[in-house]
Every structure is written in structure tokens, then in C-alpha cells.
């Protein structure tokens, strides 16, 4: 039986909701299309899409992070969900 995604995680998850702001680098990112349809396109990139983010600890305190976008998809509630991997030294 294949392992579930939860068992493949490298670090323990803590369920908590905090305010997050994120900033996507304004540079042009080169990609290649894999397939297209009338409603969308699938692309691949040679490098991760890099994001700066701020996670609020409370209303006036936050911590800044750099992250790579790892995956994106719709959640069960049809909202968009994103998987981000923190990076110590961004590539930008």
C-alpha cells in the first residue's frame, strides 16, 4: 500500500491559523507550456517560483520568510491551497 502524503512530510505540522501576507517577485519567470485547453494551461519552470512572506504572530508582530512555491490546487472548500517550502537563502 502506498504511503500517504502526510507520512512523507519532513517536519511535524501544527494546525494553526494566522494572518499571512505574501509578495511574489515581480520579475518575469520563464516557463514552458505542457498542455493547454479552453479553460487553462499547465506550465513547467526550471526554477521554483519564489515568494517573500510575512506571518503575523499577533496584530503588531510578524516574522518575514522566504519560500519556494511547491504545489498549488483547490482545497475541499474550492478555495485555492498552496504548498510553500521555507528557504534560508533565496535565489534572488
Kinemage of the C-alpha trace (Angstrom):
@kinemage 1
@onewidth
@group {chain A} dominant
@subgroup {mainchain}
@vectorlist {calphas} color= white
{ca unk a 1} P 0.000 0.000 0.000
{ca unk a 2} L 1.497 3.402 -0.986
{ca unk a 3} L 2.392 5.913 1.703
{ca unk a 4} L 0.071 8.888 2.102
{ca unk a 5} L 1.409 12.411 1.544
{ca unk a 6} L 1.126 13.105 5.268
{ca unk a 7} L 3.627 10.347 6.035
{ca unk a 8} L 6.168 11.778 3.575
{ca unk a 9} L 6.445 15.156 5.327
{ca unk a 10} L 9.874 16.058 6.647
{ca unk a 11} L 8.628 18.105 9.600
{ca unk a 12} L 5.730 17.857 12.043
{ca unk a 13} L 2.714 20.031 11.164
{ca unk a 14} L 0.971 22.266 13.683
{ca unk a 15} L -2.599 23.233 12.850
{ca unk a 16} L -2.992 26.975 13.467
{ca unk a 17} L -4.499 29.941 11.681
{ca unk a 18} L -2.500 33.171 11.424
{ca unk a 19} L -2.678 36.190 9.163
{ca unk a 20} L -0.211 35.848 6.261
{ca unk a 21} L 0.810 38.335 3.598
{ca unk a 22} L 2.914 37.260 0.648
{ca unk a 23} L 4.728 39.072 -2.110
{ca unk a 24} L 5.511 37.421 -5.419
{ca unk a 25} L 8.714 38.597 -7.093
{ca unk a 26} L 7.777 40.990 -9.911
{ca unk a 27} L 10.412 39.568 -12.283
{ca unk a 28} L 9.393 37.754 -15.441
{ca unk a 29} L 9.552 33.989 -14.835
{ca unk a 30} L 10.232 31.867 -17.906
{ca unk a 31} L 8.164 28.717 -18.322
{ca unk a 32} L 7.216 26.167 -20.945
{ca unk a 33} L 3.666 25.037 -21.636
{ca unk a 34} L 2.952 21.328 -21.319
{ca unk a 35} L -0.678 21.287 -22.402
{ca unk a 36} L -3.488 23.746 -22.948
{ca unk a 37} L -7.270 23.732 -23.095
{ca unk a 38} L -10.032 26.295 -23.489
{ca unk a 39} L -10.041 26.785 -19.702
{ca unk a 40} L -6.365 26.718 -18.734
{ca unk a 41} L -2.743 25.809 -19.268
{ca unk a 42} L -0.188 23.633 -17.456
{ca unk a 43} L 3.334 25.059 -17.344
{ca unk a 44} L 6.720 23.943 -16.032
{ca unk a 45} L 9.621 26.090 -14.860
{ca unk a 46} L 13.301 25.298 -14.423
{ca unk a 47} L 13.376 27.089 -11.048
{ca unk a 48} L 10.824 27.375 -8.238
{ca unk a 49} L 8.602 30.430 -8.075
{ca unk a 50} L 9.990 32.401 -5.152
{ca unk a 51} L 7.852 34.233 -2.628
{ca unk a 52} L 8.507 36.629 0.255
{ca unk a 53} L 6.017 36.212 3.065
{ca unk a 54} L 5.133 37.694 6.420
{ca unk a 55} L 3.447 35.565 9.082
{ca unk a 56} L 1.808 37.542 11.866
{ca unk a 57} L 2.259 36.279 15.411
{ca unk a 58} L -0.303 38.856 16.604
{ca unk a 59} L -1.661 42.183 15.293
{ca unk a 60} L 1.672 44.019 15.617
{ca unk a 61} L 4.351 41.294 15.456
{ca unk a 62} L 5.387 39.292 12.419
{ca unk a 63} L 8.231 37.178 11.061
{ca unk a 64} L 9.461 37.503 7.469
{ca unk a 65} L 10.240 34.338 5.485
{ca unk a 66} L 11.413 33.413 2.003
{ca unk a 67} L 9.763 30.405 0.371
{ca unk a 68} L 9.505 28.415 -2.848
{ca unk a 69} L 6.100 27.520 -4.271
{ca unk a 70} L 5.960 23.695 -4.332
{ca unk a 71} L 2.377 22.958 -5.330
{ca unk a 72} L -0.994 24.573 -5.895
{ca unk a 73} L -4.507 23.167 -6.089
{ca unk a 74} L -8.088 23.583 -4.965
{ca unk a 75} L -8.942 22.680 -1.394
{ca unk a 76} L -12.030 20.714 -0.377
{ca unk a 77} L -13.906 24.014 0.059
{ca unk a 78} L -12.920 25.062 -3.504
{ca unk a 79} L -10.538 27.750 -2.202
{ca unk a 80} L -7.020 27.718 -3.615
{ca unk a 81} L -4.377 25.979 -1.490
{ca unk a 82} L -0.607 26.451 -1.873
{ca unk a 83} L 2.325 24.461 -0.538
{ca unk a 84} L 5.356 26.610 0.249
{ca unk a 85} L 8.805 25.437 1.345
{ca unk a 86} L 10.795 27.869 3.515
{ca unk a 87} L 14.302 28.629 2.192
{ca unk a 88} L 17.178 30.049 4.182
{ca unk a 89} L 18.985 31.723 1.288
{ca unk a 90} L 16.704 32.806 -1.549
{ca unk a 91} L 17.919 32.578 -5.132
{ca unk a 92} L 17.028 36.184 -5.975
